[in-house]
Amino acid sequence: MYLESTFQSLNDSQQIVWHGALSRLFRSCRMLVESLNADIRAGVLPEKFCARSNFLDSPKFSDIRDDLGVIIERYPLAVQSPFEGVSTISGGIWRASDYVDAHATDALLKLQFLAGTTDLPVHSHDHSDRVILVAGGAGIFELQTNDPERPEVISTDIKMGDAIVFASGTSHTFKVPSTDLVLLSYHSPFIPLDDPRQYTISANSRTD
């Protein structure tokens, strides 16, 4: 529901428009992950499924398209670097438990990749699912196939407006050779970054 964006403050001299963007993005990502896992359990999709869309082209994602800039610009965030051990990646975390529901276990992260970032190893998140939204810039998403004997890395160019959803255990990485990249990364559930369960580096990882 996009009703929140039509409200304008009556008790503030700046006449702030109320967007409600953060909680709405959590709801959208939760629905995607719920649908993904339902279809995996039903046998409609394979395990470790990964798919891409572009919400700039889809009317179904109009709320996400309009909310991304608001979230980036208006919601405070403490950013840290290095992130996941890479000095050219910085990030911060909006935990749903702090904003939406005290009992929630999911989170939304903002990740900033500087141009020239090509050393994030292929890795998987074995205990949580992901929805990745490209909020700015461009880069390369690399997906490692599931065949343990003959792993193959599939490279896909990503740009502003792309959405990638994938189930836990999917081996992947991002490379940003020439342009900064900004991602909003939804984690369900969120595993603390210093927890060894957060990610597993693939035995076949390459960073060249």
Secondary structure, DSSP 8 states (H G I E B T S, - for coil): --GGGGEE-SS-TT--EE--HHHHHHHHHHHHHHHHHHHHHTTSS-TT-EEEEETTS-GGGHHHHHHHHHHHHHS----BSSBTTBTTEEEEEEEHHHHT-TT---EEEEEEE-TTB-----EE-TT-EEEEEEEEEEEEEEEE-S-SSS--EEEEEEETTEEEEE-TT--EEEEBSSS-EEEEEEEES---TTSTTS-EE-TT----
